[in-house]
Amino acid sequence: MGTCGVARTRRNSVAEFAADRPGVVVTVVVVAGLVFAAGIGKLLADRRADAIAEERAGQVAVLLEGSVPSEYLTLNAGTGERGDAPGRLGDAADLESVVAGSQVAFLRFQPDGWWSAFAERCVVAEVRADDLVVRVEKLACARVPSPPDAP
């Protein structure tokens, strides 16, 4: 019996594949570059968002210090009327919403900037008769739930 004359073909190496298909290589390099740039953009946006939100949280804490929940009743339920509400808020353009009752006022501030499309942040404040808590949430203000004891 004779030997079967089956010829084996050598597999192309990566270099040969790349040389034979320059369009594929260029596409892969461009896509990898875009993914890398998006990752760097996200990292920079997160850092900038953290810095701006923390700075705004400090400003909000100073603005609301010494206030009581009843001061915010006229801002409640989206009326948008400042009325007797504290003038300390001034023209806070980033004031998103207020939920206020006699025991607690919950205020949301939505900082704005180039980074906001990549890294949402919301500064929230809980004003109670004996306490003020200001914190930064890594969510859009519309997604931050009000405390259970808020009206």
N, C-alpha and C positions, 0 to 999 in steps of 0.2 A: 504494500500500500504506500502511496506517495504522500508526501506532506502537502497539506493544504496551503495554498499560496495566499493567505490572508495578509494583506499589508496593514500595518497599524499606522494610523495618522497621529502625528504629534499635536498635542493641544497647543493653542496659541498662548503665549505668555501675556501678562497684563500689558507689557510694553508693546507687543505686537498688536494687541487689541486696540490700544490707544492710538497707535500709528495708523491703523486701518480705519478708525472712526473718530476723526478729530472733532466732529460736531457733537458727538456724545460727550467727549471729554470736556469741551468748552461748556456745554450745558450743565454737567455735573459740577464743574468748578464754580460757575455762576450761582447755581442754586445753593451750594455749600457756603459761598460768600454771603449770600442774602440771609441765610439762616444764622450765620455767625453775627452779621450786623444786627439782625433783629434781637438776638440774645444780648448783645452788648447794649442795644437801645433799651431793652427791658430792664437790665441791671441798672443803667444810669437813671432811668425813669423811677425805679423803686427807691433808689437812694435820694433822688431829688424830692420825691413825694414824701418820704419819711421826714426829711429835713424841714420842708415847708409846713407839713401838717403838725409836727411837733412845735414849731415856732408859733403857728396859729393857735395851737392848744394853750400855750403859755399866755398869749394875748387874750384869749377867751377867758381863761382863769382869772386874769387881772380885771377884765371887764365885768365879770359876774360876781366877783368877791363881795360878800356882804348883802347880796340880794336875797329875796325870798320868793317862793313860788307864786304867790298871789300877784306879784308885779307883772307876770307874763300872761295873765288871763286874757288881756285884750289882743294878744298875738296868737291866741289859740285857734285851732281849727281853720287855719288858712284865711282868716279874715283880712290879714294884711294891714289892719289898722293899728298904728302904733299907740294911739290913745294915751293911757297912763303908763304904758310899758316904759321900762327904764330907758332914759335917754342915753344911758351908757352904751347901748348897742349902736347908737349913732346911725350911720348909714352902712351897716354891715351888709354889703352886697352878697356875701356868701351865706347869709342866713337862709337855710333851706326850709326848715319847718319848726314849729313849736307845738308841743302837746303839754298843756298846763292844767293843773288842778290846784286845789288848796294845799295838798301835801307835797306835790312834786311838779317841777317844770322840767321838761326834756327838750333840749334845743339841739338841732343838727346844723352844722356849718359845713358846706361843701367847698373846700379850697379848689382853686382853678389854676391851670397851668398847662404847658405843653405836654407834660407827663401824664395828665389825667386820662388820656385814652389808653395808656398802658397800665396805669397803677392807680386805681380809685382809692381815695382816702376820704374819710368823714370824721370831722371833729364833733364829738357829742358831749353835751354837758347835762348833768343831772343836778338841778338846784333843789335843795330841801331846806327847811327852816334852820336846820343845824349842821348842814353839810353841803359841800360843793365838790362834785367829781367831774373832772374833764379828762377825756381820753380820746385816743385816735383809733378808729376802726379801719381795717383794710377792706372796706366795702364802699359801694356807692351809698349815699345817705338814704336813698329810697329802700335799701335792703337792711338798714340797721333797725332792729325792732326797739320799740319803746319799752321801758321797764314795766314789769307786771303791775306795779301799783300806780302807773300813770293812767289818767282817765281814758 
